[in-house]
Amino acid sequence: MKDIYVNMSGINLDGDIIDFSVKGNTIIPEIVDNIKSANQDMGCEKDYRKWDCKKDFTEEINEKYDYALFFFSLNIVFGERKYDKLIKDAKKILKGNGTLIIWDIPSLPLTINKYNIRVRISNEKIITMPYMLGFNPFRVKYTKVIDILKRNGFNISKNNIKNDYYYIEANTAKEG
């Protein structure tokens, strides 16, 4: 089992969040709880919603979000077309200046691996999440992810790839 280390202690999610992480992934809720605890004294209440894997979930959502987060959850998407649809759906529910953030594993389509994702969410707290990268012959490669985001009107503001994972931060393009 391989360890992946992700430092999220400095992440600033000042706004409403929709979490596209798969079932069992508790990292984003932990970070949201940390942010809520830190902001509680200031009286800031932010909206947090977990994606429930419904096909046309955007029809049910009337709210707009500041952030759409994908934390190690896109490797299960089969093929570029479905990936593209998911990104389009996320964009529909982002505010005009919204941010989409992706953390995922750059891997070959036919690899199967087990990981421990160790996430630092604060100076004092590290959470470990077991993660299995399953068989997916149609897994979308990192370079295609960038292309899909740009094709859907996102501006890439941060783009880091490491040996173990990649991080992409993309903002919705301003109209006009």
N, C-alpha and C positions, 0 to 999 in steps of 0.2 A: 504494500500500500504506500502510495506516494503522498507526501505532505505538500500542500500549497499554502503559502502565507500571504494574506491580504491585509494591508493596514488601512482600516476605514476610520481610524480615530479622528482624523481631521476633516472628514466629509461634512459638508454643510448643506443640509436639506431644509432650507428655510421656505416652507410652503406645503401645499397639499400634495400627497403622494399616492400613486397607484402602484402596487407591487405585483409584477408579473412572474414572481418566483413560483416554482412548482410546489405541490403539496409536500409538506414535511420540511420545507426550507424555512428556518426561523430567524435567519440573520437580519433581514430587513425589519421585521417586527421588533427585534431587540434594539436595533439602531433607532427606530422611531420612538420606542419607549425611553431610550436614553435622551433623545432630543426633547421629548415631552417633559421629562423630569427636569432637564436643564432650563426649559422655558416656562415651567409651571410658575415660578416666582414672578415672571413678567406677565402672566395672564395670557400667554399665547396658546391658542387651541388650533391645531392643524388637523385636516381631514386625512385619514389613512384608509385605503381600501385594498383588500386582497383580491386579485383576479381569481375568479372561480371556474375558469376553463370552459365557459359557455362559448358556443360558436359565434353568436352575434351579440356579444355582451355590450357592445357600444350603443345598441338601441335602448338598453335599459339604463344607461348612465347619462344623466342630465348634467352632472357636474363636470367641470374642467379642472385639470390637475396641473400643478407646476412641474411635477416629476413623474416619469414613468421609469420604473426600475426593473431590470432583468438581471437577477443574481444567479449565475450558473444555471440558467433555465432554458436556453435556446438550443442547446445541442440535441434536444429531443424532437425538435421541429424537423419533419421530413420534407426536405426539398425547398428550393428557392421560392417557388410560388407561395407555399404556405408561410414561409418566413416573411415574404414581402407583404402578405395580407395581415399578418400580426403586427408588423411595423406600421402599416397604414391605419389599422385599428387603434394602435397606441397614439398615433398622431392626431386622430379625430378627437380624442379626449384630453389632449394637452392644450394648455392655454397658448395664446399667440407667442409668448416668449418662453414656452415650456422647454424642459430639458429631458432627454432620454439618456439613460445610463445603462451600459451593458458591461457585465463582468462575465467572462466565459473562457473556455479552454480551447486554444488553437490546436486542433488535432486532425489526424487523418480520418477519413470517413469510416474506415473499418477497424479502428482501435477500440478495445474494451479495456478500461482501467478502473481501478478503485482508488479513491483519493480521500484524504482527510483535509478538508479546507479549514484552516485555522485563521480566524478573523479577529483582529484587534479592533474592538469597537470603542474602547476608551483606554486611557493610560493604565487602568487597573483591570480591565476585563478582556479576556480572550475567549472566544467561543469556537468550539470545534464542530464541524458539520461533516458527517460522512457523505460521500458523493460517489455515485457509480456512473461512469460514462458508458452507456450501453451501446449496443450495435446499432448503427444508423448509416446505411450505405449512401444516404442522401443528405448527410450533414453539410451545412453551408460553411464554406471556408471563410476565414478571417477577411481576406481581400474582397470577397463577395459581400460580406456584411457591410463593409464600408461603401461599396457600390450601391447596395440596396438602400442604405440610409440617404445617400446623396440623391439617388433617383427619386426618393420620396420627399425631397425638399428639406432635408436636414443639413445644417452646417456642422461639420465636425470641429469641435473646439478643443478636445483632448483625445489623444489616441496613443496609447502605450501598449506595446506588446512585450511580454517577457517570455522566458522559457516555459513557465507554468500556466500563465493565463494572460488574457488581454483585457484592457479597460478602454471603453469608448464613451465619450461624453459628446452628445450632439444636441444642438438647439434647433427649434423650429425656425425656419427661415421667415424673416419679417416680410410681410406683404406690402407692396406699394412703393 
